[in-house]
Amino acid sequence: MQKIDVHIHAAPETIYKGEKIYVSDADSMVAHMDKLGIETAVLMSVGEAAASLGYNEGNRIICSKYPH
């Protein structure tokens, strides 16, 4: 059975929002998904701003690096 995470936020590089709140970089997120046996994820965006939880251009960069 394939595991799918239907909602993740990631960035090309880690974005820190506070002491305990951050958005993982794509490489860390993929490694974490591998540990959990998650084969596919739906990468979500919250808009255009690079400081947000996952932004459109950043998602394009991630999808280019991890096309499947």
C-alpha positions in Angstrom: 0.0 0.0 0.0 1.3 3.4 -1.0 1.4 6.1 1.7 0.5 9.7 0.6 0.8 12.8 2.7 -1.9 15.1 1.3 -0.7 18.4 2.7 2.9 19.5 3.3 4.7 22.8 3.3 8.4 22.9 2.4 10.9 25.4 1.1 14.1 25.2 -0.9 15.9 26.3 2.3 14.6 26.1 5.9 12.5 29.2 6.8 12.5 30.0 10.6 9.3 31.7 11.9 10.2 31.6 15.6 12.1 29.5 18.2 10.1 26.3 17.5 8.2 27.1 14.3 9.9 26.6 10.9 9.3 25.3 7.4 11.6 22.4 6.6 13.8 22.4 3.6 12.9 20.0 0.9 15.8 17.6 1.5 14.9 17.3 5.2 11.3 16.8 4.4 12.0 14.0 1.8 14.3 12.3 4.3 11.6 12.5 7.0 9.0 11.1 4.6 11.4 8.2 3.7 11.7 7.3 7.4 7.9 7.2 7.6 7.4 5.2 4.4 5.6 8.1 2.7 6.1 7.8 -1.1 4.1 10.8 -2.3 3.2 14.2 -1.0 1.0 17.1 -2.1 3.2 20.2 -1.8 1.1 23.2 -0.7 1.7 26.9 -1.3 0.3 29.9 0.7 1.1 32.5 -2.0 3.9 34.4 -3.6 5.9 35.7 -0.6 9.2 33.9 0.0 8.9 34.4 3.7 5.6 32.5 3.8 5.1 28.8 4.7 5.6 27.6 1.2 5.7 29.9 -1.7 5.0 29.3 -5.4 8.5 29.8 -6.8 10.0 27.7 -4.0 7.5 24.9 -4.8 8.5 25.0 -8.5 12.2 24.6 -7.5 11.3 21.7 -5.2 9.2 20.0 -7.8 12.0 20.3 -10.4 14.4 18.6 -7.9 11.9 15.9 -6.9 9.6 15.3 -9.9 8.1 12.1 -8.5 
